[in-house]
Amino acid sequence: MRMSAKVVSAVVLMAAVMSSGAVRVHAQDKSKSDAPATVPLKVTVNIARYNGEKKTASLPFVMWVNTGDRESGSIQIGSEVPVPTTTFSPLAAGGAATTPTTSYSYKSLGTNITCTATVAGDGLYRLYLSVNDSQVFSPSSAGALGPVIQSFRSTNSPILRDGQTVQFAVATDKTSGEVIKLDVTLNLVK
């Protein structure tokens, strides 16, 4: 039985399509197996405050973060602080004097830290850190207008290896001269 040239061409074309599909499926399967495994990490963020050379506070925050997770690890701790607002209303029937009325709203103060991590290769890990910290500046700074609130915010993506600590942000408050330093330590969870 003799096959026509059209049939032979169709058979060759079908074989080529089928083999390229098999290669593509094999390549997809291989890429899935080459994906890095999830690595659990212990991430410690330390917020230190200095008045000149004297350390006045050291606040460690520890969280567990898995590499490759879409969800980030996060810590949120704080308080609601009353902030007074004084308004003045006139006295009855055209009186020139006014009566003060004080009401309060609440402001959230504290520390919020979020972190995600990826494998950077060669035993290195990239952290994506966001740190927001706020506090009442000092009790003596609260005047007739209410408390003074100090805020600090940093976003960074340091690359670390197991056991390494780096200082990833330093800032000086313009009002008080207080220096804030952020350190991060990464440890593999074993």
Backbone as a printed PyTorch tensor [residue, N CA C, xyz], in Angstrom:
tensor([[[  0.8340,  -1.1580,   0.0000],
         [  0.0000,   0.0000,   0.0000],
         [  0.8850,   1.2300,   0.0000]],

        [[  0.6440,   2.0650,  -0.9190],
         [  1.4240,   3.2610,  -1.1110],
         [  0.6760,   4.4720,  -0.5720]],

        [[  1.4360,   5.3580,   0.1930],
         [  0.8090,   6.5510,   0.7660],
         [  1.0780,   7.7420,  -0.1340]],

        [[  0.1090,   8.5800,  -0.2190],
         [  0.2940,   9.7690,  -1.0360],
         [  1.1990,  10.7580,  -0.3060]],

        [[  1.7390,  11.7060,  -1.0290],
         [  2.6310,  12.7140,  -0.4590],
         [  1.9040,  13.5600,   0.5800]],

        [[  0.6010,  13.7940,   0.3620],
         [ -0.1760,  14.5730,   1.3190],
         [ -0.3180,  13.8330,   2.6410]],

        [[ -0.5540,  12.5390,   2.5760],
         [ -0.7210,  11.7480,   3.7920],
         [  0.5960,  11.6910,   4.5500]],

        [[  1.7240,  11.4990,   3.8370],
         [  3.0430,  11.4450,   4.4740],
         [  3.3430,  12.7850,   5.1450]],

        [[  3.0360,  13.8820,   4.4720],
         [  3.2730,  15.2060,   5.0430],
         [  2.4390,  15.4120,   6.2930]],

        [[  1.1890,  14.9600,   6.2550],
         [  0.3120,  15.0990,   7.4080],
         [  0.8180,  14.2760,   8.5800]],

        [[  1.3070,  13.0700,   8.3300],
         [  1.8230,  12.1970,   9.3950],
         [  3.0790,  12.8200,  10.0090]],

        [[  3.9740,  13.3440,   9.1830],
         [  5.2020,  13.9710,   9.6700],
         [  4.8600,  15.2080,  10.4990]],

        [[  3.9030,  16.0190,  10.0220],
         [  3.4930,  17.2210,  10.7380],
         [  2.8840,  16.8600,  12.0920]],

        [[  2.0170,  15.8440,  12.1320],
         [  1.3880,  15.4110,  13.3810],
         [  2.4450,  14.9270,  14.3560]],

        [[  3.4320,  14.1820,  13.8950],
         [  4.4980,  13.6810,  14.7650],
         [  5.3070,  14.8360,  15.3490]],

        [[  5.5630,  15.8520,  14.5130],
         [  6.3260,  17.0100,  14.9850],
         [  5.5470,  17.7780,  16.0550]],

        [[  4.2410,  17.9800,  15.8240],
         [  3.4060,  18.6960,  16.7830],
         [  3.3320,  17.9240,  18.0930]],

        [[  3.1500,  16.6290,  18.0050],
         [  3.0340,  15.8130,  19.2070],
         [  4.3470,  15.8080,  19.9840]],

        [[  5.4640,  15.7200,  19.2970],
         [  6.7450,  15.6930,  20.0130],
         [  7.0480,  17.0510,  20.6310]],

        [[  6.6780,  18.1680,  19.9720],
         [  6.9300,  19.4830,  20.5700],
         [  6.0450,  19.6830,  21.7930]],

        [[  4.8360,  19.1810,  21.7680],
         [  3.9510,  19.2550,  22.9290],
         [  4.5100,  18.4490,  24.0810]],

        [[  5.0960,  17.2940,  23.7930],
         [  5.6900,  16.4710,  24.8400],
         [  6.8850,  17.1830,  25.4500]],

        [[  7.6730,  17.8510,  24.6270],
         [  8.8250,  18.5960,  25.1390],
         [  8.3490,  19.7340,  26.0190]],

        [[  7.3030,  20.4320,  25.5770],
         [  6.7760,  21.5470,  26.3430],
         [  6.2280,  21.0630,  27.6860]],

        [[  5.4770,  19.9670,  27.7080],
         [  4.9430,  19.4220,  28.9540],
         [  6.0910,  19.0020,  29.8590]],

        [[  7.1130,  18.3550,  29.2970],
         [  8.2590,  17.9260,  30.0870],
         [  8.9780,  19.1460,  30.6700]],

        [[  9.1160,  20.2100,  29.8910],
         [  9.7780,  21.4200,  30.3630],
         [  8.9780,  22.0750,  31.4850]],

        [[  7.6400,  22.0590,  31.3790],
         [  6.8180,  22.6280,  32.4320],
         [  6.9480,  21.8160,  33.7120]],

        [[  6.9350,  20.4890,  33.6040],
         [  7.0870,  19.6440,  34.7770],
         [  8.4360,  19.8750,  35.4330]],

        [[  9.4750,  20.0280,  34.6350],
         [ 10.8060,  20.2370,  35.1620],
         [ 10.8950,  21.5690,  35.9060]],

        [[ 10.2770,  22.6400,  35.3550],
         [ 10.3560,  23.9460,  36.0130],
         [  9.6490,  23.9150,  37.3610]],

        [[  8.5620,  23.1510,  37.4860],
         [  7.8790,  23.0520,  38.7700],
         [  8.7700,  22.3720,  39.7980]],

        [[  9.5080,  21.3650,  39.4040],
         [ 10.3620,  20.6610,  40.3540],
         [ 11.6000,  21.4780,  40.7000]],

        [[ 11.9900,  22.4460,  39.8360],
         [ 13.1510,  23.2840,  40.1110],
         [ 12.8130,  24.4580,  41.0320]],

        [[ 11.5310,  24.6740,  41.3050],
         [ 11.1410,  25.7950,  42.1570],
         [ 11.7230,  25.5840,  43.5520]],

        [[ 12.2510,  26.6650,  44.1630],
         [ 12.8490,  26.5020,  45.4850],
         [ 11.8030,  26.1180,  46.5230]],

        [[ 12.2180,  25.2630,  47.4360],
         [ 11.3170,  24.8500,  48.5100],
         [ 11.0980,  26.0270,  49.4590]],

        [[  9.9900,  26.0070,  50.1640],
         [  9.7210,  27.0310,  51.1620],
         [ 10.7140,  26.8760,  52.3010]],

        [[ 11.3320,  27.9790,  52.6930],
         [ 12.3150,  27.9670,  53.7720],
         [ 11.7610,  28.8000,  54.9260]],

        [[ 11.6180,  28.1920,  56.1330],
         [ 11.1520,  28.9770,  57.2780],
         [ 12.3000,  29.8000,  57.8730]],

        [[ 12.0210,  31.0820,  58.1210],
         [ 13.0280,  32.0020,  58.6540],
         [ 12.5100,  32.6450,  59.9340]],

        [[ 13.4120,  32.8550,  60.8780],
         [ 13.1070,  33.6510,  62.0780],
         [ 13.7370,  35.0170,  61.8470]],

        [[ 12.9120,  36.0500,  61.8320],
         [ 13.3700,  37.4110,  61.5650],
         [ 13.1900,  38.2330,  62.8490]],

        [[ 14.2890,  38.8300,  63.3060],
         [ 14.2530,  39.6790,  64.4970],
         [ 14.5650,  41.1140,  64.0840]],

        [[ 13.6260,  42.0160,  64.3540],
         [ 13.8270,  43.4450,  64.0910],
         [ 13.9780,  44.1220,  65.4460]],

        [[ 15.0550,  44.8880,  65.6110],
         [ 15.2900,  45.6000,  66.8680],
         [ 15.2570,  47.1050,  66.6020]],

        [[ 14.4110,  47.7940,  67.3640],
         [ 14.3380,  49.2510,  67.2930],
         [ 15.0540,  49.7940,  68.5240]],

        [[ 16.1800,  50.4640,  68.2990],
         [ 16.9620,  51.0390,  69.4050],
         [ 16.8950,  52.5540,  69.3250]],

        [[ 16.8040,  53.1840,  70.4780],
         [ 16.7370,  54.6370,  70.5670],
         [ 17.9170,  55.1260,  71.4000]],

        [[ 18.5190,  56.2200,  70.9310],
         [ 19.7020,  56.7680,  71.5950],
         [ 19.5180,  58.2500,  71.8520]],

        [[ 19.9610,  58.6820,  73.0350],
         [ 20.0750,  60.0960,  73.3660],
         [ 21.5670,  60.3650,  73.4620]],

        [[ 22.1560,  60.8990,  72.4000],
         [ 23.6130,  60.9980,  72.3020],
         [ 24.1800,  59.5910,  72.1560]],

        [[ 25.1320,  59.2280,  72.9960],
         [ 25.7100,  57.8820,  72.9680],
         [ 24.9510,  56.9080,  73.8610]],

        [[ 24.0590,  57.4190,  74.7020],
         [ 23.3440,  56.5930,  75.6690],
         [ 22.1210,  55.9290,  75.0310]],

        [[ 22.0710,  54.5870,  75.1050],
         [ 20.9050,  53.8540,  74.6000],
         [ 19.7710,  54.0090,  75.6070]],

        [[ 18.6320,  54.5260,  75.1530],
         [ 17.4880,  54.7410,  76.0370],
         [ 16.4140,  53.6730,  75.8980]],

        [[ 16.4400,  52.9320,  74.7830],
         [ 15.4560,  51.8610,  74.5880],
         [ 15.9800,  50.8720,  73.5590]],

        [[ 15.6060,  49.6240,  73.7400],
         [ 15.9080,  48.5710,  72.7700],
         [ 14.7030,  47.6400,  72.7350]],

        [[ 13.9710,  47.6690,  71.6250],
         [ 12.7250,  46.9060,  71.5190],
         [ 12.8520,  45.8390,  70.4370]],

        [[ 13.0030,  44.5620,  70.8270],
         [ 13.0830,  43.4940,  69.8160],
         [ 11.6930,  42.9840,  69.4370]],

        [[ 11.5240,  42.6840,  68.1490],
         [ 10.2940,  42.0980,  67.6210],
         [ 10.7050,  40.8700,  66.8110]],

        [[ 10.1280,  39.7090,  67.1130],
         [ 10.5130,  38.4570,  66.4560],
         [  9.3030,  37.8990,  65.7260]],

        [[  9.5280,  37.4890,  64.4590],
         [  8.4480,  36.8810,  63.6820],
         [  8.9920,  35.7500,  62.8240]],

        [[  8.1330,  34.8510,  62.4580],
         [  8.4420,  33.7230,  61.6010],
         [  7.9300,  34.0610,  60.2110]],

        [[  8.7970,  33.9270,  59.1990],
         [  8.4270,  34.2420,  57.8230],
         [  8.8620,  33.0850,  56.9360]],

        [[  7.9990,  32.6270,  56.0430],
         [  8.3390,  31.5750,  55.0850],
         [  8.6600,  32.2010,  53.7330]],

        [[  9.7700,  31.7690,  53.1130],
         [ 10.1110,  32.3080,  51.7920],
         [  9.0410,  31.8980,  50.7940]],

        [[  8.7750,  32.7830,  49.8760],
         [  7.8420,  32.4840,  48.7990],
         [  6.3780,  32.6050,  49.1560]],

        [[  6.0380,  32.8400,  50.4370],
         [  4.6300,  33.0180,  50.8010],
         [  4.1300,  34.3500,  50.2740]],

        [[  2.9290,  34.3530,  49.7510],
         [  2.3340,  35.6150,  49.3020],
         [  1.9290,  36.4710,  50.4840]],

        [[  1.5610,  35.8160,  51.5750],
         [  1.1970,  36.5440,  52.7930],
         [  2.4710,  36.9110,  53.5420]],

        [[  2.4930,  38.0820,  54.1300],
         [  3.6720,  38.5020,  54.8680],
         [  3.4830,  38.1960,  56.3430]],

        [[  4.6240,  38.0680,  57.0350],
         [  4.5740,  38.0060,  58.4780],
         [  4.3560,  39.4180,  58.9830]],

        [[  3.6540,  39.5650,  60.0790],
         [  3.4380,  40.9180,  60.5920],
         [  3.2780,  40.8980,  62.1010]],

        [[  3.6460,  42.0100,  62.7000],
         [  3.4540,  42.2490,  64.1300],
         [  2.8540,  43.6380,  64.2600]],

        [[  1.8180,  43.7430,  65.0750],
         [  1.2130,  45.0440,  65.3550],
         [  0.9540,  45.1150,  66.8500]],

        [[  1.5230,  46.1170,  67.4740],
         [  1.2980,  46.3020,  68.9070],
         [  1.1990,  47.7970,  69.1730]],

        [[  0.2730,  48.1900,  70.0290],
         [  0.1330,  49.6200,  70.2850],
         [ -0.9690,  49.9320,  71.2600]],

        [[ -1.2510,  51.1960,  71.3450],
         [ -2.2710,  51.7140,  72.2500],
         [ -3.0510,  52.8090,  71.5490]],

        [[ -4.2320,  53.0810,  72.0770],
         [ -5.0380,  54.2070,  71.6280],
         [ -4.8180,  55.3370,  72.6360]],

        [[ -4.3430,  56.4770,  72.1550],
         [ -4.0320,  57.6130,  73.0310],
         [ -5.0770,  58.6980,  72.8130]],

        [[ -5.6590,  59.2170,  73.9120],
         [ -6.6350,  60.2990,  73.7550],
         [ -5.9530,  61.6060,  73.3540]],

        [[ -6.5140,  62.2570,  72.3550],
         [ -6.0050,  63.5450,  71.9000],
         [ -7.1330,  64.5570,  72.1040]],

        [[ -6.9040,  65.5620,  72.9770],
         [ -7.9840,  66.5190,  73.2670],
         [ -8.1550,  67.5540,  72.1560]],

        [[ -9.4010,  67.9690,  71.9750],
         [ -9.7400,  69.0520,  71.0620],
         [-10.6540,  70.0030,  71.8290]],

        [[-10.2750,  71.2570,  71.8830],
         [-11.0760,  72.2440,  72.6170],
         [-11.7560,  73.1630,  71.6190]],

        [[-13.0650,  73.3260,  71.8000],
         [-13.8420,  74.2650,  70.9760],
         [-14.4730,  75.3030,  71.9060]],

        [[-14.7710,  76.4320,  71.3460],
         [-15.3680,  77.5160,  72.1380],
         [-16.7360,  77.8680,  71.5590]],

        [[-17.7180,  77.9510,  72.4350],
         [-19.0580,  78.3290,  71.9820],
         [-19.4650,  79.6220,  72.6980]],

        [[-20.1930,  80.5040,  72.0110],
         [-20.5720,  81.7800,  72.6380],
         [-21.6180,  81.5680,  73.7360]],

        [[-21.6260,  82.4880,  74.6980],
         [-22.6440,  82.4560,  75.7440],
         [-23.9870,  82.8740,  75.1520]],

        [[-25.0140,  82.6400,  75.8650],
         [-26.3670,  82.9170,  75.3880],
         [-26.5910,  84.4100,  75.1080]],

        [[-27.4190,  84.7070,  74.1400],
         [-27.9560,  86.0220,  73.7790],
         [-26.8990,  87.1060,  73.6670]],

        [[-26.0080,  86.9550,  72.7300],
         [-25.0720,  88.0110,  72.3670],
         [-23.9620,  88.2680,  73.3630]],

        [[-23.7390,  87.3770,  74.3150],
         [-22.6420,  87.5700,  75.2680],
         [-21.3020,  87.4720,  74.5640]],

        [[-20.3660,  88.2760,  74.9740],
         [-19.0590,  88.3090,  74.3300],
         [-18.1690,  87.1640,  74.7950]],

        [[-18.3780,  86.6620,  75.9810],
         [-17.5260,  85.5910,  76.5070],
         [-17.8880,  84.2640,  75.8460]],

        [[-16.9380,  83.3380,  75.8270],
         [-17.1870,  82.0190,  75.2530],
         [-16.8990,  80.9500,  76.2950]],

        [[-17.5140,  79.7950,  76.0990],
         [-17.3300,  78.6710,  77.0110],
         [-16.5200,  77.5820,  76.3070]],

        [[-15.3930,  77.1690,  76.9080],
         [-14.6050,  76.1060,  76.2770],
         [-15.2230,  74.7230,  76.5180]],

        [[-15.1850,  73.8930,  75.4900],
         [-15.6360,  72.5100,  75.6000],
         [-14.5270,  71.6090,  75.0500]],

        [[-14.1370,  70.6330,  75.8380],
         [-13.0630,  69.7280,  75.4120],
         [-13.6560,  68.3720,  75.0670]],

        [[-13.2960,  67.8990,  73.8760],
         [-13.6850,  66.5410,  73.4750],
         [-12.4060,  65.7750,  73.1360]],

        [[-12.5110,  64.4580,  73.0140],
         [-11.3320,  63.6290,  72.7720],
         [-11.5430,  62.7160,  71.5620]],

        [[-10.5040,  62.6180,  70.7630],
         [-10.4560,  61.5990,  69.7250],
         [ -9.2650,  60.7090,  70.0770]],

        [[ -9.1930,  59.5420,  69.4880],
         [ -8.1240,  58.6060,  69.8340],
         [ -7.2150,  58.3730,  68.6410]],

        [[ -5.9290,  58.3670,  68.9080],
         [ -4.8990,  58.1540,  67.8840],
         [ -4.1930,  56.8390,  68.2100]],

        [[ -4.0480,  55.9770,  67.1860],
         [ -3.3390,  54.7110,  67.3660],
         [ -1.8370,  54.9650,  67.3390]],

        [[ -1.1590,  54.5430,  68.3780],
         [  0.2960,  54.6550,  68.4670],
         [  0.8720,  53.2750,  68.7330]],

        [[  2.0840,  53.0430,  68.2550],
         [  2.7290,  51.7630,  68.5050],
         [  3.6260,  51.3750,  67.3560]],

        [[  3.7950,  50.0750,  67.1730],
         [  4.7150,  49.5520,  66.1750],
         [  3.9800,  48.5860,  65.2550]],

        [[  4.1710,  48.7620,  63.9480],
         [  3.6550,  47.8520,  62.9280],
         [  4.8270,  47.4250,  62.0580]],

        [[  5.0560,  46.1140,  61.9570],
         [  6.1450,  45.5860,  61.1380],
         [  5.5710,  44.5170,  60.2220]],

        [[  5.8750,  44.5960,  58.9250],
         [  5.5200,  43.5310,  57.9920],
         [  6.7930,  43.0740,  57.2830]],

        [[  6.8100,  41.7800,  56.9450],
         [  8.0060,  41.2200,  56.3210],
         [  7.6190,  40.0690,  55.4020]],

        [[  8.1830,  40.0470,  54.2070],
         [  8.1310,  38.8880,  53.3240],
         [  9.5630,  38.5490,  52.9580]],

        [[  9.7830,  37.3300,  52.4590],
         [ 11.1520,  36.8960,  52.1570],
         [ 11.1670,  36.0420,  50.8980]],

        [[ 12.2790,  36.1250,  50.1710],
         [ 12.5040,  35.2730,  49.0110],
         [ 13.9240,  34.7200,  49.0900]],

        [[ 14.1340,  33.5970,  48.4110],
         [ 15.4720,  33.0170,  48.3120],
         [ 16.2220,  33.7900,  47.2330]],

        [[ 17.4050,  34.3350,  47.5870],
         [ 18.2050,  35.1040,  46.6250],
         [ 19.2920,  34.2370,  45.9920]],

        [[ 19.5030,  33.0370,  46.4970],
         [ 20.5290,  32.1280,  45.9580],
         [ 21.8240,  32.2170,  46.7370]],

        [[ 22.6390,  31.1850,  46.6300],
         [ 23.9380,  31.1110,  47.3130],
         [ 23.8210,  31.3200,  48.8190]],

        [[ 22.7410,  30.8030,  49.4290],
         [ 22.5720,  30.9200,  50.8760],
         [ 22.1190,  32.2920,  51.3420]],

        [[ 21.6820,  33.1350,  50.4210],
         [ 21.2220,  34.4880,  50.7550],
         [ 19.7000,  34.5700,  50.6590]],

        [[ 19.1240,  35.4600,  51.4740],
         [ 17.6750,  35.6620,  51.4970],
         [ 17.4000,  37.1630,  51.4530]],

        [[ 16.4350,  37.5630,  50.6120],
         [ 16.0380,  38.9730,  50.5200],
         [ 14.7810,  39.1530,  51.3610]],

        [[ 14.8720,  40.0910,  52.3030],
         [ 13.7310,  40.4420,  53.1300],
         [ 13.1170,  41.7250,  52.5930]],

        [[ 11.8130,  41.8170,  52.6220],
         [ 11.0960,  43.0440,  52.2740],
         [ 10.4420,  43.5050,  53.5700]],

        [[ 11.0420,  44.5330,  54.2030],
         [ 10.6180,  44.9840,  55.5200],
         [  9.9640,  46.3480,  55.4630]],

        [[  8.8890,  46.4960,  56.2210],
         [  8.2590,  47.7940,  56.4110],
         [  8.0570,  47.9720,  57.9170]],

        [[  8.5980,  49.0630,  58.4620],
         [  8.5010,  49.3380,  59.8980],
         [  7.8650,  50.7120,  60.0820]],

        [[  6.7910,  50.7510,  60.8500],
         [  6.1310,  52.0060,  61.2340],
         [  6.0970,  52.0460,  62.7570]],

        [[  6.6240,  53.1050,  63.3300],
         [  6.6760,  53.2120,  64.7880],
         [  6.2680,  54.6270,  65.1800]],

        [[  5.3940,  54.7470,  66.1720],
         [  4.9730,  56.0640,  66.6510],
         [  4.7930,  55.9990,  68.1570]],

        [[  5.0330,  57.1490,  68.8020],
         [  4.9050,  57.2200,  70.2550],
         [  4.6390,  58.6560,  70.6670]],

        [[  4.1530,  58.8180,  71.9120],
         [  4.0280,  60.1590,  72.4650],
         [  5.4430,  60.6380,  72.6870]],

        [[  5.7570,  61.8090,  72.1960],
         [  7.1220,  62.3360,  72.2030],
         [  7.7040,  62.3250,  73.6110]],

        [[  7.0470,  62.9690,  74.5500],
         [  7.4210,  62.8940,  75.9670],
         [  6.3060,  63.5500,  76.7590]],

        [[  6.0960,  63.0870,  77.9900],
         [  5.0100,  63.6890,  78.7820],
         [  5.2050,  65.1900,  78.9870]],

        [[  6.4540,  65.6480,  79.1190],
         [  6.6870,  67.0770,  79.3660],
         [  6.4160,  67.9190,  78.1220]],

        [[  6.3960,  67.2780,  76.9390],
         [  6.1610,  68.0490,  75.7210],
         [  4.6830,  68.2620,  75.4300]],

        [[  3.8200,  67.5960,  76.2060],
         [  2.3790,  67.7790,  75.9950],
         [  1.9850,  69.1360,  76.5600]],

        [[  1.5470,  69.9880,  75.7090],
         [  1.1880,  71.3410,  76.1390],
         [ -0.3040,  71.5260,  76.1110]],

        [[ -0.7050,  72.7720,  76.0800],
         [ -2.1220,  73.1070,  76.0570],
         [ -2.8020,  72.5790,  74.7940]],

        [[ -2.0090,  72.3640,  73.7290],
         [ -2.5960,  71.8930,  72.4860],
         [ -2.7280,  70.3620,  72.4370]],

        [[ -2.1410,  69.6720,  73.3940],
         [ -2.2330,  68.2090,  73.4170],
         [ -0.8680,  67.5760,  73.2380]],

        [[ -0.8200,  66.2610,  73.1820],
         [  0.4600,  65.5500,  73.1130],
         [  1.1520,  65.7520,  71.7630]],

        [[  2.4730,  65.6630,  71.7960],
         [  3.2750,  65.6870,  70.5750],
         [  3.5760,  64.2390,  70.2290]],

        [[  3.3120,  63.8540,  68.9840],
         [  3.4720,  62.4570,  68.5680],
         [  4.6450,  62.3520,  67.6080]],

        [[  5.5670,  61.4570,  67.9360],
         [  6.7390,  61.1980,  67.1000],
         [  6.4510,  59.9740,  66.2260]],

        [[  6.7710,  60.0580,  64.9440],
         [  6.5490,  58.9470,  64.0160],
         [  7.8360,  58.6160,  63.2910]],

        [[  8.0120,  57.3410,  63.0070],
         [  9.1870,  56.8600,  62.2660],
         [  8.6940,  55.7930,  61.2980]],

        [[  9.1430,  55.8680,  60.0480],
         [  8.7100,  54.9130,  59.0300],
         [  9.9040,  54.5390,  58.1620]],

        [[ 10.0810,  53.2420,  57.8810],
         [ 11.1670,  52.7940,  57.0150],
         [ 10.7060,  51.5830,  56.2180]],

        [[ 11.0720,  51.5610,  54.9420],
         [ 10.8370,  50.4090,  54.0760],
         [ 12.1720,  50.0740,  53.4180]],

        [[ 12.5560,  48.7930,  53.4610],
         [ 13.8590,  48.4130,  52.9410],
         [ 13.8340,  46.9350,  52.5520]],

        [[ 14.8240,  46.5050,  51.7820],
         [ 14.9100,  45.0950,  51.3860],
         [ 16.3530,  44.5910,  51.4870]],

        [[ 16.8320,  44.3810,  52.7210],
         [ 18.1930,  43.8910,  52.8980],
         [ 18.3270,  42.4270,  52.4740]],

        [[ 19.5420,  42.0600,  52.0730],
         [ 19.8600,  40.6800,  51.7030],
         [ 20.8030,  40.1370,  52.7740]],

        [[ 20.4040,  39.0200,  53.4040],
         [ 21.1800,  38.4560,  54.5090],
         [ 21.3640,  36.9580,  54.3310]],

        [[ 22.3230,  36.4140,  55.0830],
         [ 22.4870,  34.9620,  55.1660],
         [ 22.1830,  34.5270,  56.5990]],

        [[ 22.0910,  33.2450,  56.8220],
         [ 21.7540,  32.6860,  58.1230],
         [ 22.6860,  33.2390,  59.2050]],

        [[ 22.1150,  33.7680,  60.2910],
         [ 22.8790,  34.2740,  61.4190],
         [ 23.3780,  35.6950,  61.2780]],

        [[ 23.1310,  36.3430,  60.1570],
         [ 23.6580,  37.6840,  59.9130],
         [ 22.7230,  38.7540,  60.4790]],

        [[ 23.3340,  39.8200,  61.0090],
         [ 22.6150,  41.0050,  61.4880],
         [ 23.1140,  42.2140,  60.7090]],

        [[ 22.2080,  43.0490,  60.2270],
         [ 22.5910,  44.2980,  59.5710],
         [ 21.7430,  45.4380,  60.1310]],

        [[ 22.3500,  46.6120,  60.1430],
         [ 21.6200,  47.8150,  60.5030],
         [ 21.0970,  48.4020,  59.1980]],

        [[ 19.7770,  48.4420,  59.0380],
         [ 19.2310,  48.8390,  57.7420],
         [ 18.6080,  50.2210,  57.7350]],

        [[ 18.5790,  50.9040,  58.8720],
         [ 18.0850,  52.2830,  58.8760],
         [ 18.5680,  52.9920,  60.1360]],

        [[ 18.9270,  54.2580,  59.9750],
         [ 19.2900,  55.1350,  61.0890],
         [ 18.6780,  56.4960,  60.7790]],

        [[ 18.0240,  57.0850,  61.7740],
         [ 17.4200,  58.4040,  61.5690],
         [ 17.5160,  59.2150,  62.8530]],

        [[ 17.6090,  60.5240,  62.6850],
         [ 17.6720,  61.4380,  63.8230],
         [ 16.4280,  62.3100,  63.8170]],

        [[ 15.7300,  62.3640,  64.9600],
         [ 14.5510,  63.2050,  65.0900],
         [ 14.9930,  64.6620,  65.1470]],

        [[ 14.4270,  65.4880,  64.2800],
         [ 14.8320,  66.9020,  64.1850],
         [ 14.4680,  67.6940,  65.4400]],

        [[ 13.4130,  67.3150,  66.1170],
         [ 12.9680,  68.0750,  67.2800],
         [ 13.7670,  67.7240,  68.5300]],

        [[ 13.9320,  66.4310,  68.7880],
         [ 14.5560,  65.9940,  70.0400],
         [ 16.0380,  65.6630,  69.9190]],

        [[ 16.5110,  65.3760,  68.7160],
         [ 17.8870,  64.9170,  68.5410],
         [ 18.0560,  63.4380,  68.8120]],

        [[ 16.9580,  62.7570,  69.1560],
         [ 17.0080,  61.3180,  69.4160],
         [ 17.3660,  60.5710,  68.1270]],

        [[ 18.2390,  59.5650,  68.2470],
         [ 18.6430,  58.7540,  67.1040],
         [ 17.9400,  57.3990,  67.2060]],

        [[ 17.3330,  56.9750,  66.0970],
         [ 16.6410,  55.6810,  66.0280],
         [ 17.4080,  54.8040,  65.0550]],

        [[ 17.7430,  53.5780,  65.5040],
         [ 18.4760,  52.6280,  64.6680],
         [ 17.6760,  51.3370,  64.5560]],

        [[ 17.5590,  50.8350,  63.3120],
         [ 16.8490,  49.5790,  63.0700],
         [ 17.8620,  48.5090,  62.6390]],

        [[ 17.8620,  47.3970,  63.3640],
         [ 18.6950,  46.2480,  63.0300],
         [ 17.7820,  45.0810,  62.7130]],

        [[ 18.2250,  44.2190,  61.8040],
         [ 17.4790,  43.0000,  61.4970],
         [ 18.4580,  41.8210,  61.5370]],

        [[ 17.9930,  40.7160,  62.1220],
         [ 18.7660,  39.4730,  62.1840],
         [ 17.9390,  38.3800,  61.5380]],

        [[ 18.5880,  37.5650,  60.7160],
         [ 17.9080,  36.4630,  60.0440],
         [ 18.5170,  35.1400,  60.5200]],

        [[ 17.6460,  34.1940,  60.8890],
         [ 18.0790,  32.8590,  61.2700],
         [ 17.2040,  31.8350,  60.5610]],

        [[ 17.8230,  30.7990,  59.9870],
         [ 17.0570,  29.6890,  59.4320],
         [ 16.4510,  28.9070,  60.5890]],

        [[ 15.2020,  28.5060,  60.4400],
         [ 14.5540,  27.6810,  61.4520],
         [ 14.8750,  26.2330,  61.1260]],

        [[ 15.4790,  25.5420,  62.0690],
         [ 15.8950,  24.1510,  61.8280],
         [ 15.0940,  23.1910,  62.6410]]])
